[in-house]
Every structure is written in C-alpha cells, then in structure tokens.
Amino acid sequence: MDKKPISRQGFEDLVKELKQLQEVERPEILKVVQWARSLGDLSENADYSAAREKQRQIDKRIQYIENVINNASVIDVDSLSGDRVVFGARVVCEDEDGNRMQCRILSDVESDGKQVISCTSPVGRALIGKCVGDTCMVRLPSGEREYEILEVKFKE
C-alpha cells in the first residue's frame, strides 16, 4: 500500500488521539460493559447494548487511526518553501466570478473541506503543481470552475 502524506502536526494529533482512546476511553468503556453484563439478562439490557456499541465505535476508530499511522508519510510542512502548490501549501485563488478561496492543502485526515482541503480532493488535485498566475479547471458536483492562483505561501 502506498504511503499517504500527512503533516507532522496532523500525525502528532492522531498519535495523541490514539493514546487517549487506548489508555483512557477503551478501559473506561470495558468497565461499563463489565458492569452492565453483571446486571443479568443481556437480551433486554439496554445499558449493555449501548456500552457494547460504544466499545465497537472506539475499536473501529483505534483501528482506523492505527492504519493511517502505519501508512503515513510524515511531511514537515514548516520546512517547505517555493512558489509551486505542493502538499502543505497555503493557497489563495480566485474563480472566474471573482470569488476568492483561501485554503491549505493537507491530508484527507486533516481536511475540513473549507479552510483545509484534502490533497486528493478535486480542488486539491487541480491546484497541486501549479504556480502563481496559473489557472486550473476543477470539476465539481455543481459543474466546472476555473481558478487562478494568486498566492502560494507556506508560513502563516
């Protein structure tokens, strides 16, 4: 499986969340499951069912984070520079209607879809590799949009 880029900060946040889940939340929910199991008939025990569902959610999140961490290629975005859009860049661009968009290109895990966009999203893929002054066509669900890159920076 290919390594996927992630910023150092994003990676550290995931490691911190994983530790919290493994050392605090999972042991707590296991105690609740054990307590609910002690109440008797499991078929009609809502506490037990709810605790088991919460345990499944925690276990799924742990598995997901471990998978991301194991397949991560950590990039120190603070050391990057240049005028070309790459992973970690902060980009200011404008569409043909004059609407400006400011975003940062990071990983899927770090993306919020507004200020931070994924490097694998349609907009992220279209912007990567472009320089200030370049235009790119982005296919969106609402149709195609053309963006002109006005600024590329790496520091706040």
N, C-alpha and C positions, 0 to 999 in steps of 0.2 A: 504494500500500500504506500502511496506517495505521502511524503511528509507535507503537512499543511502549515503555512506561515501563521505565526501568532506573535504579537508584540510581547516584549519582556513583561510589561505591566499586566497584560491580559493573562499570561502564563502564571505569573505570581498570584493573581486573583483566583485563578482556578485551583492552584495548589492550596491556597488558604481555604477556599470553599470545601475542597475535598477533605482537608484535615478536620474542619468543623463538622462535616457530615459523618465522618468515620469515628471521631473521638467524642462527639457530644450528642448529635441528633440520633444516630443509629442506636447507641447504647440506651438512650432515654426511651426510644420507641420500643425497644426489646423488653424493657421493664414493664411498659404499659401492656404489651402483648401478653407477657407472662402473668401480669395481674388479671387481665381480662379473661385469660384462659382458666384461671383459678376460680372464676365465678360459676363455672359449671357448663351447662348445655351450650355448645358452641354454635349450633344451628340457629338459635334465636338470640344470640348475644351480639347486640349492635356495637358495644364497646370493642369487642374482639374483632369484628369485621372492619370497623373504622381503623383500628390500630394496625391490622394486617395490610390494609390498603395504603396507609401512610408509610409503612415499612417497605412496601413494594415501590412506592414513589421514590423514597430515599435510595433504595438499592439501585433503581434504574438511573437516577442522577449520578450516583457514585460510579456506576459502570460507564456512563456517557463521559464523565469528566476523565476517568482513567484512560479511556480510548483516545480522547482529544490530547491528553498529556503525552501518551505513548507515541502518537503520530504527529507531534508538533515539531515545527522547525522554528525555534525562537529567534526573533529578529530584534536587535537593539535599534529601535527607530530613532532614538536620540542621536545616534552617530551618523544618520543619513543626511545627505545634502544634495543639491543639484536643482536643475530646472525641469526635470522629467518626472512625470507622475509615476510613482512606484508605491509598493506596499508601505504604509506609514505616512504617506504624504498628506498634507492639508491642502485642499484644492478649492479655489474659487472659480466658478464658471457661470456662464450666462447663456440662457436659451434664446431662441430667435425672437421671443416676445419681450426680452429684456428682464426676465425673472432671474435673479441671482441665486445660486446654490453654493453653500459653503459646507464642505464635508471633509471627513478624514477617511482614508481608505485603510481598513484593518481586516481582521478575520471574521468569519461567519459568527463565531462565538462572541466577539466583541461588538458586533454590529447592533445598532438600534434602529436602523432604517431611515434615520433623519440626519443627525449630526455625524454619525459614524456609519459608513456603508461598507458592506462586505466587498472584498476584492473579487468575489465570484458572482456578485450581482450583475445584472445587465449594465448598470451605470458604472460600477467599478471596473468591469472588464473593458468597457468602452474607453474609460479615462486612462487606464494604465498604459504607459509607454508614450503618452502624448506630452508635448511641451507647451509652454506659454505661447499663445497665439494660434495653436492648432484647434481644429474643430473635430468633433466626433459625432456620429449618429448613434443614438441609443434607441433600441426597440423596447418600448414599454407597453403594458397592457392597454393604455389609452392611445397608443399609436407611436409613431416615430417622433423623436425630438432631437434637434441638433444643438449641441453645446459648444461654446467657445471657451477655451481655458484662459482665464485672466491672470491667475496667480497660482504658483506652486511653492509651498514652503514646508519646512519640517519642524521648525521650532514655533512655540506659541508667540 
